[in-house]
Amino acid sequence: MRQKRDSTVAGWVMLAPFLIFFVVMAVIPIILAFYESLRPSIQNEAGGLRNYLSVVQDYRFVAAVKHTLLYLLIAAPLLTVVVLGLALLLDSYRAKWHQYVRLAYLIPGCYVGAAGVLVWYGALEPIIGPFRSILNFFGIESMGQIFLPDNLVFIFAMMALVANAGGWIVVQFGGLQEISDEVIEAAKIDGCSNFQLATKIKLPLIKKNVVYMVVLVIAASVQIFAEPYIVNSAIFRGIAVDWSLNQLSYTLAFTEGDFAAASAVSVMLLIACLVPALLLIFKTKFFESGDESK
């Protein structure tokens, strides 16, 4: 009994730093944001839930929702499919030099934020960029023909894919390596093709890794901010400063000084991230232990 009590105390001691950090950096800011979102705002002196109604009725809100949702629907599935496809391919065809391939996947992840936007700007430059021949073939002669409002969603999705795929490929490949060789050999003896082996055996066994990735990818997609902000600030001023919901929140807070409305947008973003995350977690029984192959 004493040994069990000592192990419990030791567990809480090791967990304490994370819990303190989580409460200070996550729980308290969420509570403060919700409280701030109910205070009187510039648009609504009465405060309360009317702040949310005022934000929804803002002329910029619908466009920001449209851009954010479209980006989510393109970037999240694209990243998930590419990551799982390349991770399965890397696991199926292992070679002596596969560690160098994994390292190559990680390199693009070094170019995120401002650096990533600048790299893409140089790559898409139709006069001196590396893809100028292809761009010129399709009649693109200037950057103004590329960074058009209708093209931004696809450009930002490609930026996210190149920047984030490498790290997730390594994570999923690590999960695939944990699958027992006996399971793989038994499946092959039973006549599984490579496709069946990937879809019926490997993916179910790394289901929790996939769910974890999808949850974080959705959260990151909903909160897109850096790419449109940098493009508008450093490349083309014609792009709306409130292109995404995160940008709208930033504009409300630091341009218009309406922190209540900005907090309302932040709370709505939290809900937009939390709802699909909870649905995935409980639908896939993420926290249940046991034989994952069943």
N, C-alpha and C positions, 0 to 999 in steps of 0.2 A: 504493500500500500504506500509506504514511504517513497519507494523508488518510482512508483507511478506519479505521485504528487510532485517529486523533484523533476521528472521529465516534463510534466505539464507546465511547471514554473519556467523551466528552461525554454520550452517552446514559446511561451508568451514573451519572455525576455528577448528572444531572437526576432519575434514578430513585431515587437514594440516600435522599433525605428520606422518600419514601413507604415504602421498604423498612425503614428504621429505625423509622418509626412503626408499620408493620404488625407487625414482629417484637415491639416493645415492648408494643403495645396489643392484639395478637391472638394471636400464636404463643406467647409466654411465658405469658400468662394461661391459655391452653388447656392447656399442659403442666402448669402449677401446679394447675389444677383437676383434671386427671386424676390427678396425684400425690396431691392431697389426698383424692380420692375413694377411694383405696386405703389410707389411714391408718386406724387404729383409731377407731371412732365410739362415740357414746353407746349406740346400739342394738346394736353389734357390736364387741366389744373385739378380735376377731381381725383385723379390717380386711380388706383385699383385695377380691376380687369379691363377697364376701358382703355388703358394704355395698349393692351394687346389689340383691341379693336382698332385703335388709331393707327397702329403700325400696319395692320392688315389692309387698312384703307389708304395707306400711303401710296402715291402714284408709282413709286419705285419698287414696291414690294412684289408685285406679280411678276415683273420682269426678272427680279433677282431669284425668285422661286423657280421660274422657268429655266434660267441658266443653270442654277445649282442642280436641279433635278435632272436636266438633260445631261449635264456633266457626270452625275452619279450613274445614270443608266448606261453611259458609254464607258467611263473609266473603270468602274468596279468590275463588271463582267469581263471586260477586255483583260484587265490585270489578272483576274482570277484564272481565266482560261490559259493565258500565256504562261503564267507561273506554274500551274499544275502540269501543263503539257511539256514544258521544258524540264521540270523536275523529274517527271516520269521518264522522259527520254534520257536524261542524264543517268538515271538509276538503271535503266534497261541496258544501256551500252556503256558499261564502265571500262575504263582503260587506265593505263599507268599514269596518264597525264590529266586525269579528270579533276585533280585538285587545282590545276592551272585554269581549267574551264570555269570552275566555281569562283576563282579569284577574278576572272574576266567579267563574270556576271556582276560582281560587287563594284567594279570600277565606276560605272555610270552613276551609282548612288552617291558618289562624291560630289556630283554636280547637281545640287538642289538649290531651291530658292533663287537668289539673284544670279549665282553662277550658272545654274541650269538654264535660266531664261537667256542669258547672254550666249551660252553655248548654242542653244537652239536658234537664236537670232543670227549667229554667224553661219550655222549650218544651212539655214533657209535663205540666206542672202543670194538673190538670183544673179548677181554680177560677179562676185568673187568667192561665193560659197562652194563647198564640195559637190553639191547637187545642182549646180547652175545649169548643166546641160539638160538634165531632166526637166527642171523648172522652165527653162527657155523653150523646150520642145512643146510644152503645154501653153506657151504664150505668156508666161509670167516673167515680166521684165523688171519689176520693182517690188519692194517690200510692202508697199501699200496694197498690192494685189493679194498678199498672203494674210496679213493680220487684219482681215475684215471681220466685222462683228459676227457674221454667220459662220466663220471658220474657227473662232476662238475656242469653242467647246472641244473640237477635234484636236487642235494644237495643244491645249492644256491636257487633254487625255493622253496624248503621245508623250508629253513631258513627264506626266505621272508614271506612265508605263516604264519608260527608260530609267527613271530615277529610282523607282521602288521595286521593280521586278526582281533585280538581282538579289537583294537581301531576303526576299520571301522565297526565292528559288532555293537558296541555301537552307532556309528553315525547313521547307517541305522535303528537300533531299535528305536532310538529317533524319526526319521522321521516317522516310522510306527505308533508310539504312537500318532502322531498328526492327524492321520486319524479319522474322526468323527465316533463315534459308530453308528450313524444313518445310515451312508453309508454302514457299514459292515452288520448291521441288515437287511437293505433293500436288499442287495445282497443275503443274506442267505434266505430271504423270497422268492426271485425270483428263488431259487433253485441252487445257486452257490455251487459247491463242494469246498473243501479246496484248491485244486489245481487251480480251476478257480478263486477263491477269491484271491489267491496269484498272479496269472499271469495277470488277467484281471482287478483287482481292486487295489490291494495294490502296485504292482510294478509301474504301470502308475502314481499313485499318489505321488510316491517318485522318479520320473524319474530324477529330477534335482539333488537329492542327489547321485543317481547312476552315472550320467554323471560326476559330480564333483569328485567322487571317481575314476572312470575309467581314467580321465585325469591325476590325480596325480599319480595313479599306473603306468600308461604308462611312465610318466616322470621319476619316481623313477627307473623303470626297465631299461630304456635306459641308465641311468646314474650309473649303478651298478659299485661299486668300492671297498667298504670296505671288502666285503667277499672274493673275489679272492685275494686281496692284503694281507689280514691277513693270509689266508691259505698259500700263497706262502712264506710269511715272517716268519711265526711261526710254520708251520706244514711240508709242503713239498716244497722244493726249486725247484723241477722239473717242477712245474707249471709255465707257461709263465708269465713274469712280465707284459706283454701287452695283457692279456687275453681278456679284454674288451676295448671298445673305450675310456672310461674314464681313464683306466690305460695307454693306448697308449699315450694319451694327457699328462699324468703325466710324463711318461718316456721321451717324447720328450722335455718337459720343464725342468725337474729337474735332468735328467741323461745326456741328450745330449745338454742341453742349447739352444734348438731351440724353442724359445717362439713363433715365427711366425707360425711354423707348429703346435705347441700345440694349439694356438689360432684358427687355421683353423679347427682342430678337434672339439674344443669347439663350434665354430659357427655351424658346421654341426650337432652336438648333439642338439643345440638349435633348429635348423630347424626340426630335426627329432622329437622333442617333440612338437614343435609349430604347425606343419601341422596337425597331427591327432587331437590335442586339438581343433583347429579352426574348423575342419570338424565336430567333435562331437558337438561343441557348436552351430554352425549355423544349422547343420542338425536337431538337437533336439530343436531348438529355445530356447536355454537355458535362455536367458535374457528377453524373452517375458513374460509379466504378463498376468494374466487372469485365467480362469478355467482350471486347469491342467487335470481334468478328461475327457476333450473332446479329 
